[in-house]
């Protein structure tokens, strides 16, 4: 009966449990994409990051309800809109209802003539006033909401109603049964703006859950027999769904892979204890790495956790190498000390290779580098100092997989010659191929299916929602200058609309005109005596009681004496929330975003903006900026990889005491990576950051394989033990990432293909370059 050292196991388990409890309760795992990006950089990059974090286009939510008669859809639309407004997580919710919008009506009504773009001196002449009064007669006879009917004596020109109608939407949306409907589909439409950033995925997922449960309750109340379906679209919807798809795909594929790994280890080592031992360094490394990143950065990003765990996955090889050499009559400490120099050199060299990433300007890259370094070194240390006290005194002899490998060909001249030929062919193919090498459009990595993207297009068109990709940005030292310069762009923007280059636009100045423009509108208002005279003439022969419009005259007089409305005046009101999404401070300046709807001619818009004499006006193409930032990210990764490779070669030279041996270690890895890249290229894969992350793993795996294949051995049995361990490590890696390569998600498939072909090539090339001579025991 094997004696298992329970006390060390209990101590380790208790430590891991306490550390895990701390990690779960105290370490915030962030999912917001902007946290991975640099806070400094070019101004356009800062604007791009800010738009990702809190920009209005990322927070827009497009909704549609289908699956019933229009009358039922109308009820469902109103109930859903009401529930969303009461939820507290939405800044605005619109569905076409002619009800009071969620704005401060008293304040807006008081300032209606300063806010309305139609105000001019001509609006208050006798002729214009008479036309307005005739329109009010028609309103009285028609089912106008009582909110506006009550204000006819004080607002006979209908300025407030016109202002609110303009704010609801600048695009004409079909209205049926009192709510918005699609122009050519039986779908009730809604548009909302969330209070949280579009890429705050946890918060956005909670909003999606709320919408799902609310819609289920509405169906039960409105029409239990119908099948109401809630259509959703927008950047936040795509982001949440992408994460869900990737998570589901990764979960079931990883489960299958883990099952294979467990089965292989049980067959090989025939011991649950050894299976548990293989997890000790990896689990310890993950926990210590996560806590370290938290102490340095104050949080850990979900992407860092995912890719960091992948990069230090090579750590599971360390205990497998140690356990493969365990023998009866030989202490575990002595056995592990025999393989420790090779493990130490491999872990240290790989960690230093990742060290260059610590100095990256991208927080995500710095986090990843720190996580990988700490994780690898901790796993290596756990193998050296923890495993000897956890290994039972008696272990079962593992299966020798080396007996199934044709070792007679390993290290022979024909085998060694094959590798340079493959390297030359791979390099020639990559150099002369005309196919694109890099993925330049990150949209191609999205797992969102085409039908959902098409659905977004028609929803956006029917609702007149702004484009996600394009916007115009105005930058100035203060908010008033931003508003004034935005107003100066209106003529150019109207020309672009009239020429069909875009459908419309939205800016902060639409809701809060500059002080200068408000004062001009005040000057256009007639004085009290003039207004009374014009109004008396306009009322002639119309059925209005004398004195009915005295409140109008009094209101006009009060308006002429109002202090202009400023952003400080509306602090704490719903209107401020709307304006703050379009006008906000950034560093020591103010930024105004002008949203564009249904862009038809991007080049014409860009050219029109460039011809403006205002240097503070920028055209921002979010797709271009995102692709440009990813390219910058990739170039920085490549730069730090080159630096890391230089440091790695130095450490290898010190550890191996020979430049020739350094070359024999790195040559198989270089050949494997070249072959891997050529296979990916032949399969039509364009390299992205995800492929580079997988190649980092391939490098770590290749270094591990090569160092152990070229490790000096005293006996044939010891060499077979080493090769058997390498084969087990290789089979587990190939199986896990081979399954991942079967994923339908582009990101997971790319990582799987890269690691699958890379690990297989590393094993084959490392075996080819393995020395044939065995050191004889002295």
Secondary structure, DSSP 8 states (H G I E B T S, - for coil): -----HHHHHHHHHHHHHHHHHHHHH--EE--GGGGS-SSS-HHHHHHHHHHHH-HHHHEEEEEEESS-HHHHHHHHHHHHHHHHHHSSEEEEE-S--S--SS-HHHHHHTHHHH-TT--GGGGSHHHHHHHHHHHHHHHHTT--HHHHTTTTT-TT-HHHHHHHHHH-SS---EETTEEB-SSSS-EEEEEEESS-TT-HHHHHHHHHHHHHHHHHHHHHH-TTS--EEEEESHHHHHHHHHHHHHHHHHHHHHHHHHHHHHHHHHHH--HHHHHHHHHHHHHHHHHHHHHHHHHHSSEEHHHHHHHHHHGGGGHHHHHHHHHT--TTS-HHHHHHHHHHHHHHHHHHHHHHHHGGGG-SSHHHHHHHHHHHHHHHHHHHIIIIIHHHHS-SS------GGGGS-GGGTT-HHHHHHHHHHHHHHHHHHHH--S--B---GGGG----HHHHHHHHHHHHHHT-EEEEEEEEEEESSHHHHHHHHHHTHHHHHHHHHTTS-SEEE-GGGTS--HHHHHHHHHHS--HHHHHHHHHHHHTTSS--TTTTHHHHHHHHHHHT-----TTTTTTSHHHHHHHTTEEEETTEEEEEEEEES-S-HHHHHHHHHTSS-TTEEEEEHHHHHHHHHHHHHHHHHHHHHHHHHHHHHHHHHHHS-HHHHHHHHHHHHHHHHHHHHHHHHTT--B-HHHHHHHHHHHHHHHHHHHHHTS--SSHHHHHHHHHHHHHHHHHHHHHHHHHTT-SSHHHHHHHHHHHHHHHHHHHHHHHTS--------
